Amino acid sequence: MHRPKHFRARHRIAHARDYRAVFANRVAKSRGPLTVFLRTTEHPEHRLGLSIGRRVGNAATRVRLKRYIREAFRQDRSVYPLFRPTAAYDIVVSARAHKLLHLNEYRDLLRDAIAAAHRETERRAAKNDRSSVP
């Protein structure tokens, strides 16, 4: 399996309006200390945003946590499910205070949370499709 080597700008959520849109979508799933917020977009690739508050720890701890989450996302983004073949997700990850884990543990938590949020998004889309049919 080919893994991209960089976390490029096109894989980042950079604007506050995009963060607000993801939070407003109200699809959130938690696994361990991580909470994943998800929103469908018309972008061809998934994008990641991080919302790590000061309660998580000091600056060095927060930076290390963000680095782990970015790396976990980078390594697994090709296996994350797509909403449609041409529609990926904007994903915002938030964290509660916890003792830092290993990279593979963050990969597992992130993969599980994104899969659960994807199932919830599909369930809501199916429900909306059923309710719009006369």
C-alpha positions as CSV (number, residue, x, y, z in Angstrom):
1,M,0.0,0.0,0.0
2,H,1.3,3.4,-1.0
3,R,1.3,6.0,1.8
4,P,1.7,9.7,1.1
5,K,4.7,11.1,2.9
6,H,3.4,14.6,3.6
7,F,0.6,16.3,5.3
8,R,-0.2,18.9,2.7
9,A,-2.1,22.1,2.9
10,R,-5.0,20.6,0.8
11,H,-5.5,18.1,3.6
12,R,-6.0,20.8,6.3
13,I,-9.0,22.8,7.4
14,A,-7.7,26.3,7.6
15,H,-10.6,28.7,7.9
16,A,-12.8,29.3,10.9
17,R,-15.9,29.1,8.7
18,D,-15.0,25.5,7.8
19,Y,-14.6,24.6,11.5
20,R,-18.0,26.3,12.3
21,A,-19.6,24.3,9.5
22,V,-18.2,21.0,10.8
23,F,-19.4,21.7,14.4
24,A,-22.8,22.9,13.1
25,N,-23.3,19.6,11.3
26,R,-23.6,17.9,14.7
27,V,-22.2,14.5,13.8
28,A,-19.7,13.6,16.6
29,K,-18.4,10.3,17.8
30,S,-16.0,9.8,20.7
31,R,-13.4,7.0,21.2
32,G,-11.2,7.2,24.3
33,P,-10.0,10.8,24.7
34,L,-10.7,11.8,21.1
35,T,-13.9,13.2,19.7
36,V,-14.3,13.3,15.9
37,F,-16.7,15.8,14.2
38,L,-17.6,15.1,10.6
39,R,-19.1,16.9,7.7
40,T,-19.5,15.9,4.1
41,T,-17.8,18.1,1.5
42,E,-17.3,18.2,-2.3
43,H,-13.5,18.0,-1.9
44,P,-12.0,14.9,-3.5
45,E,-9.9,14.2,-0.3
46,H,-10.5,14.2,3.4
47,R,-9.4,17.3,5.3
48,L,-8.3,17.4,9.0
49,G,-8.7,20.2,11.6
50,L,-7.6,20.0,15.2
51,S,-9.2,21.7,18.2
52,I,-7.0,20.9,21.1
53,G,-7.7,23.1,24.2
54,R,-5.4,24.1,27.0
55,R,-7.0,21.6,29.3
56,V,-5.2,18.8,27.5
57,G,-1.8,20.0,28.9
58,N,1.0,22.4,28.4
59,A,2.1,23.7,25.0
60,A,4.6,20.9,24.5
61,T,2.0,18.2,25.3
62,R,-0.5,19.8,22.9
63,V,2.0,20.1,20.1
64,R,3.0,16.4,20.5
65,L,-0.7,15.3,20.6
66,K,-1.4,17.3,17.4
67,R,1.6,15.8,15.7
68,Y,0.4,12.3,16.6
69,I,-3.1,12.9,15.4
70,R,-1.8,14.5,12.1
71,E,0.5,11.5,11.5
72,A,-2.3,9.0,12.3
73,F,-4.6,10.8,9.8
74,R,-1.8,10.9,7.2
75,Q,-1.1,7.2,7.5
76,D,-4.7,6.1,7.3
77,R,-6.5,8.7,5.2
78,S,-6.6,6.5,2.2
79,V,-8.6,3.9,4.1
80,Y,-11.2,6.3,5.6
81,P,-14.6,5.8,3.9
82,L,-15.9,8.4,1.4
83,F,-19.5,9.6,1.6
84,R,-19.8,9.4,-2.2
85,P,-17.0,8.6,-4.8
86,T,-16.5,12.4,-5.3
87,A,-17.3,13.6,-1.8
88,A,-14.9,13.3,1.2
89,Y,-15.2,14.5,4.7
90,D,-14.0,17.5,6.7
91,I,-12.9,16.0,10.0
92,V,-12.2,18.0,13.2
93,V,-10.6,16.2,16.1
94,S,-10.9,17.4,19.7
95,A,-9.3,15.8,22.7
96,R,-9.9,15.6,26.4
97,A,-7.0,15.6,28.9
98,H,-5.3,12.3,29.1
99,K,-1.9,10.6,29.3
100,L,-0.4,10.6,25.8
101,L,-0.8,7.3,24.0
102,H,1.3,5.6,21.2
103,L,0.8,6.5,17.6
104,N,-0.9,3.2,16.8
105,E,-3.4,3.7,19.6
106,Y,-4.3,7.1,18.1
107,R,-4.6,5.5,14.7
108,D,-7.0,2.9,16.0
109,L,-9.1,5.5,17.9
110,L,-9.3,7.8,15.0
111,R,-10.2,5.0,12.5
112,D,-13.0,3.7,14.8
113,A,-14.4,7.2,15.5
114,I,-14.4,8.2,11.8
115,A,-16.0,4.9,10.8
116,A,-18.8,5.4,13.5
117,A,-19.3,9.0,12.3
118,H,-19.5,7.8,8.7
119,R,-22.2,5.3,9.6
120,E,-24.1,8.0,11.4
121,T,-23.8,10.3,8.3
122,E,-25.1,7.5,6.0
123,R,-27.9,6.7,8.4
124,R,-29.0,10.4,8.5
125,A,-28.7,10.7,4.7
126,A,-30.9,7.5,4.2
127,K,-33.5,8.9,6.7
128,N,-33.6,12.2,4.8
129,D,-34.0,10.4,1.5
130,R,-36.9,8.3,2.9
131,S,-38.6,11.3,4.4
132,S,-38.4,13.3,1.1
133,V,-40.1,10.6,-1.0
134,P,-43.9,11.1,-1.2
